[in-house]
Amino acid sequence: MISQSRDGDFIADVVEKIGWIPARGSGSRGGKKALRTLIDEIARTRIAGHIVDGPTGPPHAIKPGIISLAQSSGAVICPTYVFYKNPWIFNSWDRFMAPKPFSRVTIRFGPLEPVPEETDAGAFEEIRLQIERTMLEEYERGDRDLGVRARRA
């Protein structure tokens, strides 16, 4: 899911060039249609990607869309963490990073997180918060393992 912003246009072009299908939308614009597109893609291909902190932040706050996507599609969430030893850090709301040439890049996968098809609001929020806490802990650990000083927003 990629926002319908100008920055999202660039990201969507890159995603298409590597063979992925961008679902354009966010919580503030086009999100329901993008969620439906992702649900349909999961039914067809059994896989989708979703950057979870949304186009307007705050950074590292898991938005509820990923939980809704897993719930509606029957998919599990596979947290994926990317670390760069020597990145460019953009002056954006989320401090977006891209690796410099020849930088060490590490990708880690967390445990699969199932989401029950039926949950009440409290359980839904607890799942979201647990994934958010785990994400923050894993990024801290990964940065430590690479010997990188904390630089996340």
C-alpha positions in Angstrom: 0.0 0.0 0.0 1.5 3.3 -1.1 0.1 6.7 -0.5 -1.4 8.8 -3.3 1.1 11.6 -2.6 3.8 12.8 -5.0 6.4 10.9 -3.0 4.1 7.8 -3.4 4.2 8.3 -7.2 8.0 7.8 -7.1 7.7 4.8 -4.9 4.9 3.2 -6.9 7.0 3.6 -10.1 9.9 1.8 -8.4 7.6 -0.9 -7.1 6.1 -1.5 -10.6 9.6 -1.8 -12.1 10.5 -4.7 -9.8 7.2 -6.5 -10.7 5.0 -5.6 -7.7 1.5 -4.2 -8.0 1.1 -1.0 -6.0 -2.1 -0.4 -4.2 -2.5 3.3 -3.9 -4.1 4.7 -0.8 -3.7 5.6 2.9 -5.8 6.2 5.9 -6.5 9.8 4.8 -7.1 9.2 1.1 -8.1 6.1 -0.9 -7.4 3.6 1.9 -10.5 1.5 1.5 -9.9 1.0 -2.2 -6.2 0.2 -1.6 -7.2 -2.3 1.2 -9.6 -4.0 -1.1 -6.9 -4.2 -3.8 -4.5 -5.8 -1.3 -7.1 -8.3 -0.1 -7.7 -9.3 -3.7 -4.0 -9.7 -4.3 -3.5 -11.8 -1.3 -6.3 -14.1 -2.5 -4.6 -14.3 -5.9 -0.9 -14.5 -5.0 -0.9 -15.3 -1.2 1.5 -12.4 -0.5 1.4 -8.6 -0.1 3.6 -5.9 1.5 2.5 -3.0 3.6 4.7 -0.3 5.2 2.9 0.2 8.5 3.5 3.7 9.8 1.4 5.5 7.2 2.2 8.6 5.1 1.7 11.2 7.8 3.1 9.6 10.9 3.9 9.5 13.5 6.9 7.4 12.5 7.0 3.8 13.9 3.3 3.9 15.0 1.6 0.9 13.5 -1.6 2.0 11.8 -4.7 -0.3 12.1 -4.8 -1.1 8.3 -2.3 -3.9 8.6 -4.4 -5.6 11.2 -7.6 -5.1 9.1 -5.8 -6.5 6.1 -4.7 -9.7 7.9 -8.2 -10.1 9.4 -10.0 -9.6 6.1 -7.7 -11.8 4.0 -7.0 -14.6 6.5 -3.2 -13.8 6.1 -0.7 -13.7 8.8 1.6 -10.7 9.4 5.3 -11.4 8.8 7.2 -8.4 10.3 10.2 -7.5 8.2 13.0 -5.3 9.3 15.6 -3.6 7.1 18.9 -2.2 8.5 21.5 -0.1 6.8 25.1 0.3 8.1 25.7 3.5 6.2 22.5 5.0 4.8 21.5 8.3 3.4 18.9 9.8 5.8 16.3 12.0 4.1 14.9 15.1 5.8 11.4 13.7 5.8 8.8 13.2 8.5 9.9 9.6 8.9 13.7 10.1 8.3 13.5 7.7 5.3 16.8 5.9 4.7 18.4 4.4 1.6 21.7 2.5 1.6 24.7 4.2 0.1 26.6 2.1 -2.5 28.4 -0.8 -0.9 26.7 -0.4 2.4 25.9 -3.4 4.5 22.1 -4.2 4.4 20.5 -6.6 6.8 17.0 -7.9 6.4 15.4 -9.8 9.3 12.0 -11.5 9.5 10.0 -11.7 12.8 7.7 -14.4 13.8 4.5 -14.8 12.0 1.6 -12.9 13.7 -1.8 -14.4 13.2 -4.8 -12.2 13.6 -8.1 -13.8 14.6 -11.0 -13.2 12.1 -13.2 -11.9 14.9 -11.9 -9.6 17.6 -13.4 -6.9 19.8 -11.9 -3.3 19.7 -9.8 -4.0 22.8 -8.2 -7.2 21.4 -7.7 -5.5 18.0 -5.8 -2.6 19.7 -3.7 -5.0 21.8 -2.6 -6.8 18.6 -1.7 -3.5 17.1 0.3 -2.4 20.1 2.1 -5.7 20.5 3.3 -5.5 16.9 4.3 -1.9 17.4 6.3 -2.7 20.6 8.0 -5.7 18.9 8.9 -3.5 15.8 10.5 -0.9 18.0 12.5 -3.5 20.0 13.7 -5.3 16.9 14.9 -2.1 15.2 16.8 -1.1 18.4 18.4 -4.6 18.5 19.2 -4.6 14.8 20.9 -1.1 15.0 22.9 -2.3 18.1 23.9 -5.5 16.3 25.2 -3.5 13.4 27.0 -1.0 15.7 24.9 1.9 14.4 24.0 4.7 16.7 20.3 5.3 17.1 19.1 7.5 14.3 15.4 6.7 13.8 12.9 9.5 14.3 
